[in-house]
Amino acid sequence: MSAHLGLVALIVPDYDEGIAFFVGALGWRLKHDIDQGNGKRWVVVVPPGGGTALLIARAVGPEQRAAIGNQTGGRVGFFLETDDFARDHAAMIAAGVAFEEAARTEPYGTVAVWRDAFGNRWDLIEYAGR
């Protein structure tokens, strides 16, 4: 078998809010924004360096709305890898991204936890030795 993880769904309150944050604030690329009718869209954003993309999914119903910002039960559930932590950390702060902590050095690399505009926890990480 030859396979890779292509998309991860991220539940947001509104498609355009998701696009505004990931494309507008973070500089990701909007790969798809396809109207599927009935208010549903296929919205895919990709980080600048490529890799696994996010499917921006608008919450429908109370159960999905309750999951916004807590899709991984409060744990860091998303990991944004960078080849230059200092550069991207500074750019994200300038864009208004909320970091929960100062950057720290771990045996595996430099990392800091941040939250997206919807409350989900992410790591910004530059692996050691790359």
C-alpha positions in Angstrom: 0.0 0.0 0.0 1.1 3.5 -0.7 -0.8 6.1 1.3 -0.4 9.4 3.1 -2.6 11.5 5.4 -4.0 14.1 3.0 -6.6 16.0 5.0 -7.6 16.6 8.6 -11.0 18.1 9.3 -11.2 21.2 11.5 -14.6 22.2 12.7 -15.2 26.0 12.7 -18.2 28.2 13.2 -18.1 29.5 9.6 -16.2 28.8 6.5 -15.2 32.4 5.9 -13.9 32.7 9.5 -11.7 29.7 8.9 -10.4 31.1 5.6 -9.8 34.5 7.2 -7.7 33.0 10.0 -5.7 30.3 8.1 -5.3 32.2 4.8 -5.6 35.8 5.9 -3.7 35.7 9.2 -1.3 32.8 8.8 -0.7 33.0 5.0 -1.8 29.5 4.1 -3.0 28.8 0.6 -6.6 28.3 -0.2 -6.6 25.1 -2.3 -10.3 24.6 -2.7 -13.5 26.5 -2.0 -16.2 24.7 -3.8 -19.9 25.4 -3.3 -21.7 22.1 -2.8 -25.2 23.6 -2.5 -27.4 23.8 0.6 -24.9 26.1 2.3 -22.2 23.4 2.3 -18.7 24.1 0.9 -15.6 22.0 0.3 -12.9 24.3 1.8 -9.3 23.1 1.9 -6.3 25.1 3.1 -2.6 24.2 2.9 0.3 25.5 5.0 3.0 27.4 3.0 5.4 24.4 3.0 2.8 21.9 1.9 2.0 18.7 3.7 -1.2 17.6 5.2 -4.0 20.1 4.5 -7.0 21.1 6.6 -10.6 20.6 5.5 -12.4 23.6 7.0 -15.7 22.1 8.1 -18.6 24.4 9.2 -20.2 23.1 12.4 -23.8 21.8 11.9 -25.9 21.1 14.9 -25.3 21.5 18.6 -22.9 18.5 19.0 -20.5 19.9 16.3 -20.8 23.5 17.6 -19.8 22.2 21.1 -16.7 20.6 19.6 -15.4 23.9 18.1 -12.1 24.7 19.9 -12.0 21.4 21.7 -11.7 18.8 19.0 -9.0 16.9 20.8 -10.3 17.1 24.4 -8.1 19.9 25.4 -4.8 18.3 24.3 -2.5 19.7 21.6 -3.9 17.9 18.6 -2.2 19.7 15.7 1.5 20.1 15.0 2.7 22.8 12.6 6.3 22.0 11.6 8.7 24.8 10.6 12.2 25.0 9.3 12.7 28.3 11.2 11.0 28.5 14.5 12.1 32.1 15.3 10.9 33.5 11.9 7.5 31.8 12.1 6.9 32.4 15.8 7.5 36.1 15.3 5.3 36.2 12.2 2.5 34.4 14.0 2.7 36.8 17.0 2.6 39.8 14.6 -0.6 38.2 13.0 -2.2 38.1 16.5 -1.8 34.4 17.2 -2.1 33.6 20.9 0.8 31.6 22.3 0.1 29.9 25.6 3.8 29.8 26.6 7.3 31.0 25.7 9.3 28.9 23.3 11.0 26.0 25.0 13.7 23.6 24.0 13.0 19.9 24.2 15.3 17.0 23.2 13.3 16.7 20.0 13.4 20.4 19.1 12.0 23.9 19.8 8.3 24.1 20.5 5.6 26.4 21.8 1.9 25.8 22.2 -0.6 28.2 20.5 -4.3 28.4 19.9 -6.0 29.0 16.6 -8.8 31.5 16.3 -11.3 28.9 17.4 -9.5 27.7 20.5 -7.8 24.5 19.3 -4.3 23.8 20.7 -1.4 23.5 18.3 2.4 23.1 18.6 4.7 25.2 16.5 7.7 23.0 16.3 11.2 23.0 14.7 12.7 19.6 15.0 16.3 19.4 16.2 18.9 18.3 13.7 17.0 19.1 10.6 
